[in-house]
Amino acid sequence: MNATIATLNPLPAALQSPAWAGPRHPARRRSIGRFPIRAEALARFNRLLARLQHFPLDRDQLATASRELVGQPQGGALEGIRQRLQLAGAVERMIADPDWQPASQAAAPARVVVDYVHGEHVLIPHQPAPVDRLDDAILVDAAWPQLAGEVDSYLDYCRLRAIEAELRGCAVGEFSFSRKDWEQVRCAEAGLRAHVRRVGSSSYLPEPASYGFRVY
């Protein structure tokens, strides 16, 4: 997974800029389908966005975005929501993994995302899919500039930990493999790749199951 928002399908256009930067609507929408967007819920959501250094949204933007989603064929913004929910799952696995120590600057935004996705006080309840997950996707977008590098690191850690488990002939979790171990193995792997490039031949590469990166 390449953990970058730039590679994902965009969310509805109404969400891409602050409300004051767009055109004024003569009759501003205040509901999603039959459900009104509650002012207190929106204020709470915007406080989370502010913690993530994202501009606030208004009810018209959310209503317009939901109308764009309803009846849309597969792909586009619908796929964008699914992709961001996958990223939220990666964030949850990262902070739940007892062997991974998240960088300090990523811990708080990661917790904001996970707490919101599993929380009771959500902005868009009681809606048909995928509109009911639009607020989750918005929050992931807001947090991602602070999380992308850390999640990429964690996914690479999982990859190398799986290789280490294969070398040991045991399951992941049956041995200690810390962030420091990952950094050492990653450096060894990078050195091996650099050596292969220098000699111009792949014949120096060991078999896939014998990397020689074992952590003791």
C-alpha positions as CSV (number, residue, x, y, z in Angstrom):
1,M,0.0,0.0,0.0
2,N,1.3,3.4,-0.9
3,A,0.0,5.5,2.0
4,T,-0.5,8.8,0.2
5,I,-3.7,10.7,-0.4
6,A,-2.4,11.8,-3.8
7,T,-2.9,8.3,-5.1
8,L,-6.5,8.0,-3.9
9,N,-9.7,8.8,-5.7
10,P,-10.8,12.3,-4.6
11,L,-13.7,12.9,-2.3
12,P,-16.6,15.1,-3.6
13,A,-15.5,18.5,-4.9
14,A,-17.6,20.4,-2.4
15,L,-15.2,19.3,0.3
16,Q,-12.0,20.3,-1.3
17,S,-11.8,24.0,-0.2
18,P,-13.2,26.2,2.6
19,A,-16.8,27.2,2.4
20,W,-15.8,30.9,2.1
21,A,-13.7,30.1,-1.0
22,G,-16.6,28.7,-3.0
23,P,-19.7,30.2,-4.6
24,R,-22.5,31.4,-2.4
25,H,-25.7,29.4,-2.7
26,P,-29.0,31.2,-2.5
27,A,-30.6,28.4,-0.6
28,R,-28.1,26.6,1.5
29,R,-28.8,23.0,2.3
30,R,-28.9,21.9,5.9
31,S,-29.7,18.2,5.7
32,I,-28.5,14.9,4.3
33,G,-31.5,13.1,2.9
34,R,-34.2,13.4,5.5
35,F,-31.8,13.9,8.4
36,P,-30.8,17.4,9.4
37,I,-27.1,18.1,10.1
38,R,-27.1,19.1,13.8
39,A,-25.2,22.2,14.6
40,E,-23.6,20.8,17.8
41,A,-22.5,17.7,15.9
42,L,-20.9,19.8,13.2
43,A,-19.2,22.0,15.7
44,R,-17.7,18.9,17.5
45,F,-16.5,17.6,14.1
46,N,-15.0,20.9,13.2
47,R,-13.1,20.9,16.5
48,L,-11.5,17.6,15.5
49,L,-10.7,19.0,12.0
50,A,-9.0,22.0,13.7
51,R,-6.9,19.7,15.8
52,L,-5.7,18.1,12.6
53,Q,-5.0,21.5,11.1
54,H,-7.8,21.3,8.5
55,F,-10.3,24.0,7.6
56,P,-13.9,23.7,9.0
57,L,-16.8,22.5,6.9
58,D,-20.3,23.8,6.8
59,R,-23.6,22.0,6.4
60,D,-24.1,23.0,2.8
61,Q,-20.8,21.4,1.8
62,L,-21.7,18.2,3.5
63,A,-25.2,18.1,2.0
64,T,-23.8,18.9,-1.4
65,A,-21.2,16.2,-1.1
66,S,-23.8,13.6,0.0
67,R,-26.0,14.4,-3.0
68,E,-23.0,13.8,-5.3
69,L,-22.5,10.4,-3.7
70,V,-26.1,9.2,-3.9
71,G,-26.7,7.3,-7.1
72,Q,-23.1,7.5,-8.2
73,P,-21.8,4.4,-10.0
74,Q,-18.9,2.4,-8.5
75,G,-15.6,4.2,-8.6
76,G,-14.9,7.9,-8.2
77,A,-15.7,9.3,-4.8
78,L,-17.4,6.1,-3.7
79,E,-14.1,4.3,-4.2
80,G,-12.3,7.1,-2.5
81,I,-14.3,6.5,0.7
82,R,-13.5,2.8,0.6
83,Q,-9.9,3.5,0.2
84,R,-9.8,5.9,3.1
85,L,-11.6,3.3,5.3
86,Q,-8.7,0.9,4.4
87,L,-6.2,3.5,5.6
88,A,-8.2,4.0,8.8
89,G,-7.9,0.2,9.3
90,A,-4.1,0.4,8.9
91,V,-3.9,3.3,11.4
92,E,-5.9,1.2,13.9
93,R,-3.6,-1.8,13.4
94,M,-0.6,0.4,13.9
95,I,-1.6,1.9,17.2
96,A,-2.9,-1.5,18.5
97,D,0.3,-3.3,17.7
98,P,2.2,-3.8,21.0
99,D,5.5,-4.2,19.2
100,W,5.4,-0.9,17.3
101,Q,6.2,2.4,18.9
102,P,4.5,5.2,16.8
103,A,6.5,8.4,16.4
104,S,5.3,11.0,18.8
105,Q,4.0,13.4,16.2
106,A,1.8,10.7,14.7
107,A,0.3,9.3,17.9
108,A,-2.3,12.0,18.6
109,P,-3.8,12.2,15.0
110,A,-3.8,8.4,14.8
111,R,-5.9,8.3,18.0
112,V,-8.2,11.0,16.8
113,V,-9.0,8.9,13.7
114,V,-9.5,5.6,15.5
115,D,-11.6,7.1,18.3
116,Y,-13.9,8.8,15.9
117,V,-14.3,5.8,13.6
118,H,-15.4,3.7,16.6
119,G,-17.1,6.5,18.6
120,E,-20.7,7.1,19.3
121,H,-20.8,10.8,18.5
122,V,-20.5,10.8,14.7
123,L,-21.6,13.6,12.4
124,I,-23.5,11.5,9.8
125,P,-25.5,8.7,11.5
126,H,-28.4,6.7,10.2
127,Q,-27.5,7.1,6.5
128,P,-27.3,4.5,3.8
129,A,-23.9,3.4,2.7
130,P,-21.6,5.0,1.6
131,V,-22.9,8.4,2.9
132,D,-22.7,7.1,6.5
133,R,-18.9,6.8,6.2
134,L,-18.3,10.1,4.5
135,D,-17.3,11.8,7.8
136,D,-14.8,9.0,8.5
137,A,-13.2,9.6,5.1
138,I,-13.1,13.3,5.6
139,L,-11.3,12.8,9.0
140,V,-8.8,10.5,7.4
141,D,-8.0,13.1,4.7
142,A,-7.5,15.7,7.4
143,A,-5.2,13.5,9.4
144,W,-3.2,12.0,6.6
145,P,-0.5,14.7,6.1
146,Q,0.6,13.9,9.7
147,L,0.1,10.1,9.3
148,A,1.3,9.1,5.8
149,G,5.0,8.7,6.6
150,E,4.3,6.8,9.8
151,V,1.8,4.4,8.3
152,D,4.2,3.7,5.4
153,S,6.9,2.9,8.0
154,Y,4.6,0.6,9.9
155,L,3.5,-1.3,6.7
156,D,7.2,-1.8,5.8
157,Y,7.8,-3.0,9.4
158,C,5.0,-5.6,9.0
159,R,6.6,-6.7,5.7
160,L,10.0,-7.2,7.3
161,R,8.6,-8.8,10.5
162,A,6.8,-11.4,8.3
163,I,10.1,-12.2,6.6
164,E,11.8,-12.5,9.9
165,A,9.1,-14.9,11.1
166,E,9.6,-17.0,8.0
167,L,13.3,-17.2,8.6
168,R,12.7,-18.3,12.2
169,G,10.0,-20.8,11.2
170,C,7.5,-19.3,13.6
171,A,4.5,-17.1,13.7
172,V,4.5,-13.3,14.0
173,G,4.2,-12.5,17.7
174,E,6.3,-15.4,18.9
175,F,9.5,-13.3,19.0
176,S,10.5,-9.8,19.7
177,F,10.8,-7.4,16.8
178,S,10.9,-3.8,17.8
179,R,11.0,-0.6,15.8
180,K,14.7,-0.5,16.4
181,D,15.0,-4.0,15.0
182,W,13.0,-2.9,11.9
183,E,15.4,0.1,11.4
184,Q,18.4,-2.2,11.5
185,V,16.9,-4.7,9.1
186,R,15.8,-2.0,6.7
187,C,19.3,-0.6,6.6
188,A,20.7,-4.1,5.9
189,E,18.2,-4.5,3.1
190,A,19.0,-1.1,1.6
191,G,22.7,-2.0,1.8
192,L,22.1,-5.3,-0.1
193,R,20.2,-3.5,-2.8
194,A,22.8,-0.9,-3.2
195,H,25.5,-3.6,-3.5
196,V,23.5,-5.4,-6.2
197,R,23.2,-2.1,-8.1
198,R,26.9,-1.5,-7.8
199,V,27.9,-4.9,-9.2
200,G,25.2,-4.7,-11.8
201,S,24.1,-8.3,-11.3
202,S,21.3,-10.0,-9.4
203,S,23.3,-13.1,-8.9
204,Y,24.4,-11.8,-5.5
205,L,20.9,-11.8,-4.2
206,P,20.2,-14.6,-1.8
207,E,17.1,-16.8,-2.1
208,P,13.9,-15.0,-0.9
209,A,13.7,-17.2,2.2
210,S,17.2,-16.5,3.4
211,Y,17.7,-12.7,3.5
212,G,20.2,-12.9,6.3
213,F,18.5,-10.1,8.2
214,R,17.8,-12.1,11.3
215,V,17.5,-10.2,14.5
216,Y,19.0,-11.8,17.6
